């Protein structure tokens, strides 16, 4: 744990793991697919909380941030909800970690 943290140990232990999901979209269905993604409910499947969806540029077209109680629920959300949306060509999930403090704060205290 980092020194001078803003979250208590209990808060961090109880927080749901967060994921960044990068999506490649079929260019011929881009607008339709983005609209479908933006219309997903806040809780699109069991144990999943949708945090944010945004367009990005480069190799990927859309980024989806979500949290999930369990990795199995995250996988199910990606394969059964996101993977079934017409226009989604590829999905690349990345597990992220809650921000408890920064490395700079730790370095400054030493």
C-alpha positions as CSV (number, residue, x, y, z in Angstrom):
1,X,0.0,0.0,0.0
2,X,1.1,3.5,-0.7
3,X,1.7,6.0,2.1
4,X,-0.7,8.9,2.6
5,X,-3.5,7.1,0.6
6,X,-7.0,8.5,0.1
7,X,-8.8,5.1,0.4
8,X,-8.8,2.9,3.5
9,X,-7.7,-0.7,3.1
10,X,-11.3,-1.9,3.5
11,X,-12.5,0.4,0.7
12,X,-9.8,-1.0,-1.7
13,X,-10.5,-4.6,-0.8
14,X,-14.2,-4.1,-1.3
15,X,-13.9,-2.2,-4.6
16,X,-14.7,-4.2,-7.8
17,X,-11.9,-4.9,-10.3
18,X,-11.9,-2.4,-13.2
19,X,-11.4,-3.2,-16.9
20,X,-10.6,-1.3,-20.0
21,X,-12.1,-2.9,-23.1
22,X,-10.8,-1.7,-26.5
23,X,-13.0,-2.4,-29.4
24,X,-12.4,-2.5,-33.2
25,X,-15.6,-1.7,-35.1
26,X,-16.6,-2.5,-38.7
27,X,-16.2,0.9,-40.4
28,X,-19.4,0.4,-42.4
29,X,-21.4,0.0,-39.1
30,X,-19.4,2.5,-36.9
31,X,-22.2,5.0,-36.0
32,X,-24.8,2.3,-35.5
33,X,-22.5,0.3,-33.3
34,X,-21.4,3.3,-31.2
35,X,-25.1,4.2,-30.7
36,X,-25.8,0.7,-29.5
37,X,-22.9,0.8,-27.1
38,X,-23.9,4.1,-25.7
39,X,-27.5,2.8,-25.1
40,X,-26.3,0.0,-22.9
41,X,-27.8,0.2,-19.4
42,X,-25.5,1.1,-16.4
43,X,-25.7,-2.6,-15.3
44,X,-25.7,-4.4,-18.7
45,X,-25.2,-7.9,-17.1
46,X,-25.0,-9.5,-13.7
47,X,-22.2,-8.1,-11.5
48,X,-21.1,-5.6,-14.2
49,X,-21.2,-1.8,-13.8
50,X,-20.6,0.2,-17.0
51,X,-18.5,3.3,-16.2
52,X,-17.7,5.1,-19.4
53,X,-17.7,4.6,-23.2
54,X,-15.7,6.9,-25.6
55,X,-14.5,7.1,-29.1
56,X,-10.7,6.8,-29.5
57,X,-8.4,7.1,-32.5
58,X,-5.7,4.8,-33.8
59,X,-5.8,1.0,-34.0
60,X,-9.0,0.8,-31.8
61,X,-12.2,2.7,-32.3
62,X,-14.0,2.6,-28.9
63,X,-12.9,2.3,-25.3
64,X,-15.2,0.9,-22.6
65,X,-14.5,1.2,-18.9
66,X,-16.4,-1.1,-16.6
67,X,-16.1,-2.8,-13.3
68,X,-17.1,-6.4,-12.4
69,X,-17.5,-8.4,-9.2
70,X,-15.7,-11.4,-10.8
71,X,-13.5,-12.0,-13.8
72,X,-16.0,-14.7,-15.0
73,X,-18.7,-12.0,-15.1
74,X,-16.4,-9.7,-17.0
75,X,-15.7,-12.4,-19.6
76,X,-19.5,-13.2,-19.9
77,X,-20.3,-9.5,-20.4
78,X,-17.6,-9.2,-23.1
79,X,-18.6,-12.4,-25.0
80,X,-22.4,-12.4,-24.5
81,X,-23.2,-8.7,-24.6
82,X,-20.4,-6.8,-26.4
83,X,-19.4,-9.6,-28.7
84,X,-23.0,-10.0,-30.0
85,X,-23.4,-6.3,-31.0
86,X,-23.4,-6.0,-34.8
87,X,-20.3,-4.2,-35.9
88,X,-18.0,-5.3,-33.1
89,X,-15.1,-6.9,-34.9
90,X,-12.5,-7.4,-32.1
91,X,-12.4,-6.9,-28.4
92,X,-9.2,-6.5,-26.3
93,X,-9.8,-6.5,-22.5
94,X,-7.3,-5.1,-20.0
95,X,-7.6,-5.6,-16.3
96,X,-6.8,-2.4,-14.4
97,X,-6.2,-1.7,-10.8
98,X,-7.8,0.9,-8.4
99,X,-5.8,4.0,-7.9
100,X,-4.9,4.0,-4.2
101,X,-2.1,6.6,-4.4
102,X,0.6,7.6,-6.8
103,X,4.1,6.5,-7.2
104,X,5.2,10.1,-7.0
105,X,3.7,10.4,-3.5
106,X,5.6,7.3,-2.4
107,X,8.8,8.6,-3.8
108,X,8.4,12.1,-2.2
109,X,7.9,10.5,1.2
110,X,11.2,8.5,1.1
